[in-house]
């Protein structure tokens, strides 16, 4: 069986018959992110280089063609989510190995607390959902908002005749 390999590698050919819309996004930088979420700016635990890394990541995932006028919102929510997750796993440079490991462990949502003899229960079900269900985006309110809007943005037009 013979086939032309270029067909499988040409995003233009595939994109014309699918839902794929890849293009270059407009510039988006730290200042734009900090203008929307100033609470992340100047945190010693969150260097600008980390935020820039998440902006680059967002640029690959949040496509202006798909998000339209809400693109900047999608970028900000995506970056804020990953900055929050980064901060959840942060440990001081002088921390012992056990503290670094503990900071990097999956975190569940607090489901119950007690005061007498101190007890805390965690629900890991949302955090452990598979990627198909947007699992880790449930860890932050930024992620929840991102997913809600992303689901709306992924809906294509519907024609009824």
C-alpha positions, 0 to 999 in steps of 0.5 A, a space after each residue: 500500500 502506497 501513501 504520501 507521507 507529507 499528508 500526515 506531516 502537513 498541519 495545513 492539510 490536516 487543519 483544513 479538515 479538522 478542528 486544528 487552528 494553529 497560528 502565531 499568537 500576539 505578544 504577551 508578556 510579564 507586564 500584561 500578566 501582572 496587570 491582571 494578577 498583581 498578586 503574583 508580582 514580586 514574590 520571592 518564591 516565584 521568580 520572573 523566569 518561572 512566570 515567563 516559562 509558563 507564559 511560553 507554555 501558555 502561548 503553545 496551548 492557548 490559541 488566539 484563533 480559538 479563544 478570539 477576544 477572550 485570548 488574553 483571559 485564557 492566557 492569564 488564567 492558564 499562567 495563574 493556574 500554573 504559578 499557583 501549582 508551582 507555589 504549592 510545591 515550593 520549598 525553601 532552598 535550604 529545606 531538607 530532602 524530606 521537605 522538598 519531597 513533601 512539597 512535591 507530593 500530590 495535594 488533595 482538597 481539605 474535606 474535613 478538619 478537627 481541632 481536638 487531637 488535630 485531624 485533617 482529611 484530604 480528598 484526592 479524587 479531583 486531583 487524581 482524575 485523568 488528564 481527559 477530565 482536566 484533572 490537575 486544573 481542579 487544584 486551583 480556582 484559576 484552573 477551574 475558570 480556565 477549563 470552564 471557558 476552554 470548554 466553551 471555546 472548543 465548541 464549534 459553530 452549529 448549523 441547523 437546517 
